[in-house]
Amino acid sequence: MCKFADDTYLIIPASNEASRSSELANIQDWAQRNNLKLNCTKSSEVVFTDSRRRRRRAAEPAPLPGIARSRSLKMLGVVISDDFSVAQHVQRLMTSSAQTLYALRVLRCHSMSDAALQNIYRATVIARLTYAASAWRGFTKASDRQRINSMIDRARRLGYCAQNLQNFDELCDAADDELFSKVAQLSNHVLHELLPPLSTASQQYNLRRRAHSLQLPQHNTYLSDCSFITRMLYKNIY
C-alpha cells in the first residue's frame, strides 16, 4: 500500500488476487480507526496486463463490489493505461501544451518580448513535459517521443522556445542523471533502497571506468527495461 497526501494506492500482484477483498477491508478498518472513511464511489480498480508478452491474455478477476473498474490510472498527475502505455498521458500533454501556445500568442499580441515568452514557455510547457518523466519516459514509444519533440520544434520556430534548448530526450537524460546521482549518493533517499548491492567482482584489467559499482540486475522482460533504476544501471554500460 502506498499513501500520499490524499490518495491511497493498493498494489496486489496477480498471484494474490484472491486477497483483494480482505486487503480492501483492511484499508477500510484502518481508515475508520483513524477517523477517516474510504469513499468507494471515488475509488477505482485497474487490472494491469503486459500486452507485449506473447501469450494468451489471462481472464480478469471479477470486479470488487462497489468499486468501478477503469482502463487507466492517474497517479500523481501521470496517466498509465492498463497495458502500461503512457500514450494517453502524452496526449494530455500535447493538448495542454497547445493551449499554452495559444496563450503565448495572445501575450505576444500584447507586446510581450520574446525573451519573456521563452521564460514562460520553459516554466510551463517544459516543466510540464519533464514532470516525473524519469518514471514514465521508459514506457513511451518512439512515436510518443517524436510527437513531443515535434511540438518543441514548432514552438522553437514560432520563437516561443529558445533556439539552444535541448530536445525531449536530452532534457530527460540530464534529469535522470541528476536524480540517479542523488539516489546513489544519499543513503536516506527514498529510492536508495531500490538499488542493488555493490558488486563484489574485482576488476583486474585496465578497462574504462564503470559508471557505477553496483551489481547489474536481470532485465529479461519489457517492464524491467522500462524501470528507472534498471535503465540507469545499464546506461553507459554497453
Secondary structure per residue as TSV (DSSP state, phi and psi in degrees):
chain	resnum	aa	ss	phi	psi
A	1	M	-	360.0	132.0
A	2	C	E	-116.8	127.9
A	3	K	E	-116.6	139.5
A	4	F	-	-124.6	-161.6
A	5	A	S	-55.4	-53.4
A	6	D	S	-135.9	16.3
A	7	D	-	-126.0	149.6
A	8	T	E	-131.6	133.4
A	9	Y	E	-121.1	122.4
A	10	L	-	-103.4	119.3
A	11	I	-	-110.6	119.9
A	12	I	-	-125.6	123.3
A	13	P	-	-69.8	160.8
A	14	A	G	-60.6	-30.7
A	15	S	G	-68.5	-17.1
A	16	N	G	-117.7	27.0
A	17	E	G	-62.9	-22.8
A	18	A	G	-68.9	-15.9
A	19	S	G	-93.2	8.5
A	20	R	H	-60.1	-46.6
A	21	S	H	-64.6	-43.3
A	22	S	H	-67.6	-37.1
A	23	E	H	-65.5	-40.1
A	24	L	H	-64.8	-38.8
A	25	A	H	-64.7	-35.9
A	26	N	H	-64.5	-39.1
A	27	I	H	-66.4	-41.9
A	28	Q	H	-62.2	-40.5
A	29	D	H	-66.0	-41.1
A	30	W	H	-62.8	-42.6
A	31	A	H	-63.0	-41.3
A	32	Q	H	-65.8	-38.3
A	33	R	H	-67.6	-23.3
A	34	N	T	-106.3	25.9
A	35	N	T	59.2	36.1
A	36	L	-	-122.7	172.9
A	37	K	-	-144.5	130.3
A	38	L	-	-79.2	118.0
A	39	N	-	-88.3	100.4
A	40	C	G	-67.6	-27.1
A	41	T	G	-68.1	-22.4
A	42	K	G	-101.4	5.1
A	43	S	-	-98.6	155.0
A	44	S	E	-145.5	157.0
A	45	E	E	-118.5	135.2
A	46	V	-	-126.0	128.4
A	47	V	-	-100.8	106.9
A	48	F	-	-84.7	134.2
A	49	T	-	-140.0	132.2
A	50	D	-	-80.4	102.9
A	51	S	T	-71.8	-12.4
A	52	R	T	-83.1	-12.2
A	53	R	S	-76.0	135.0
A	54	R	S	-84.1	73.4
A	55	R	S	-157.3	164.2
A	56	R	-	-64.8	137.4
A	57	R	-	-67.0	127.1
A	58	A	-	-70.5	151.4
A	59	A	-	-66.6	135.8
A	60	E	-	-75.7	145.6
A	61	P	-	-68.9	162.0
A	62	A	-	-64.8	144.2
A	63	P	-	-61.0	150.2
A	64	L	-	-74.2	141.2
A	65	P	T	-61.3	127.4
A	66	G	T	81.2	-0.7
A	67	I	-	-115.2	121.3
A	68	A	E	-74.6	145.9
A	69	R	E	-99.1	132.5
A	70	S	-	-119.9	160.6
A	71	R	S	-98.6	0.3
A	72	S	E	-151.9	161.1
A	73	L	E	-135.3	130.6
A	74	K	E	-100.6	107.9
A	75	M	E	-115.4	111.8
A	76	L	T	52.9	40.1
A	77	G	T	90.1	-3.5
A	78	V	E	-109.3	126.7
A	79	V	E	-96.4	124.0
A	80	I	E	-123.4	127.4
A	81	S	E	-78.8	167.2
A	82	D	T	-69.5	-10.5
A	83	D	T	-103.8	20.1
A	84	F	S	65.0	25.0
A	85	S	-	-91.4	144.3
A	86	V	-	-113.1	19.8
A	87	A	H	-61.0	-37.3
A	88	Q	H	-66.0	-37.4
A	89	H	H	-66.1	-42.0
A	90	V	H	-62.5	-39.6
A	91	Q	H	-62.9	-40.0
A	92	R	H	-64.0	-38.1
A	93	L	H	-64.5	-40.3
A	94	M	H	-64.1	-41.1
A	95	T	H	-65.7	-48.2
A	96	S	H	-66.7	-34.1
A	97	S	H	-68.9	-38.0
A	98	A	H	-63.9	-37.2
A	99	Q	H	-65.6	-36.6
A	100	T	H	-67.1	-37.9
A	101	L	H	-60.9	-38.4
A	102	Y	H	-64.5	-40.7
A	103	A	H	-64.3	-38.3
A	104	L	H	-65.8	-35.9
A	105	R	H	-64.1	-38.9
A	106	V	H	-64.7	-41.8
A	107	L	H	-64.0	-37.4
A	108	R	H	-65.3	-36.6
A	109	C	H	-64.3	-22.2
A	110	H	T	-96.8	24.3
A	111	S	T	72.1	26.4
A	112	M	-	-75.5	140.3
A	113	S	-	-71.4	158.0
A	114	D	H	-64.4	-35.9
A	115	A	H	-62.1	-41.9
A	116	A	H	-68.3	-39.0
A	117	L	H	-63.2	-38.7
A	118	Q	H	-68.3	-35.2
A	119	N	H	-65.3	-41.4
A	120	I	H	-65.3	-40.8
A	121	Y	H	-61.9	-43.4
A	122	R	I	-68.9	-36.2
A	123	A	I	-75.6	-19.6
A	124	T	I	-110.7	-65.7
A	125	V	I	-69.0	-51.9
A	126	I	I	-63.9	-40.1
A	127	A	H	-63.5	-36.3
A	128	R	H	-69.9	-39.8
A	129	L	H	-68.0	-37.2
A	130	T	H	-91.9	-1.4
A	131	Y	T	-63.8	121.3
A	132	A	T	56.7	22.4
A	133	A	H	-64.1	-27.7
A	134	S	H	-61.1	-27.8
A	135	A	H	-85.8	-36.4
A	136	W	H	-108.0	-13.5
A	137	R	G	-64.0	-31.0
A	138	G	G	-64.1	-18.9
A	139	F	G	-95.1	0.5
A	140	T	-	-80.0	156.3
A	141	K	-	-95.8	167.1
A	142	A	H	-60.9	-34.6
A	143	S	H	-66.6	-35.5
A	144	D	H	-64.2	-46.8
A	145	R	H	-67.0	-33.0
A	146	Q	H	-65.9	-38.0
A	147	R	H	-62.2	-41.3
A	148	I	H	-67.0	-44.1
A	149	N	H	-65.2	-36.0
A	150	S	H	-65.3	-37.1
A	151	M	H	-66.7	-39.7
A	152	I	H	-66.4	-40.8
A	153	D	H	-62.2	-38.4
A	154	R	H	-64.4	-43.0
A	155	A	H	-65.1	-33.3
A	156	R	H	-66.9	-40.4
A	157	R	H	-66.4	-33.0
A	158	L	H	-80.9	-8.1
A	159	G	T	88.4	5.6
A	160	Y	S	-84.0	-14.9
A	161	C	S	-122.9	139.5
A	162	A	-	-62.7	142.7
A	163	Q	T	-65.6	-28.7
A	164	N	T	-93.9	9.7
A	165	L	-	-71.8	136.3
A	166	Q	-	-68.5	164.5
A	167	N	-	-77.9	179.4
A	168	F	H	-61.8	-44.6
A	169	D	H	-64.5	-39.6
A	170	E	H	-68.0	-38.5
A	171	L	H	-63.1	-43.1
A	172	C	H	-70.0	-36.8
A	173	D	H	-61.8	-41.4
A	174	A	H	-65.1	-40.8
A	175	A	H	-67.8	-38.2
A	176	D	H	-63.8	-44.7
A	177	D	H	-62.0	-41.6
A	178	E	H	-66.0	-42.8
A	179	L	H	-66.7	-45.3
A	180	F	H	-64.9	-35.3
A	181	S	H	-61.8	-41.7
A	182	K	H	-68.6	-39.6
A	183	V	H	-62.6	-41.4
A	184	A	H	-73.6	-31.7
A	185	Q	H	-90.4	-31.6
A	186	L	-	-99.6	112.0
A	187	S	T	-69.5	-19.7
A	188	N	T	-93.8	6.1
A	189	H	S	-68.9	143.6
A	190	V	T	-62.7	-25.5
A	191	L	T	-95.7	-3.5
A	192	H	G	-62.9	-35.6
A	193	E	G	-70.0	-12.4
A	194	L	G	-83.3	-10.4
A	195	L	S	-74.0	145.9
A	196	P	-	-72.4	166.1
A	197	P	-	-68.7	168.6
A	198	L	B	-66.7	147.8
A	199	S	-	-72.8	136.4
A	200	T	-	-95.3	-6.9
A	201	A	-	-72.7	132.6
A	202	S	-	-90.7	137.3
A	203	Q	-	-90.1	114.0
A	204	Q	-	-103.2	0.8
A	205	Y	S	-117.8	155.4
A	206	N	-	-85.6	73.9
A	207	L	-	-100.0	173.5
A	208	R	-	-65.4	151.0
A	209	R	-	-67.0	133.9
A	210	R	-	-74.4	153.9
A	211	A	S	-69.3	-24.7
A	212	H	-	-158.6	169.3
A	213	S	-	-111.6	25.4
A	214	L	B	-93.4	155.0
A	215	Q	-	-67.8	147.1
A	216	L	-	-92.2	119.9
A	217	P	-	-76.3	162.7
A	218	Q	-	-69.5	141.8
A	219	H	-	-138.4	63.9
A	220	N	-	-96.7	10.6
A	221	T	S	-127.8	158.8
A	222	Y	H	-62.7	-43.2
A	223	L	H	-66.1	-36.7
A	224	S	H	-67.0	-33.7
A	225	D	H	-67.5	-27.7
A	226	C	H	-78.8	-18.0
A	227	S	S	-64.4	140.2
A	228	F	H	-60.3	-46.9
A	229	I	H	-62.0	-46.6
A	230	T	H	-64.2	-42.9
A	231	R	H	-59.2	-43.0
A	232	M	H	-74.3	-33.0
A	233	L	H	-66.2	-35.3
A	234	Y	H	-91.5	-5.4
A	235	K	T	-67.9	136.7
A	236	N	T	65.1	13.7
A	237	I	T	-84.5	-40.4
A	238	Y	-	-87.1	360.0
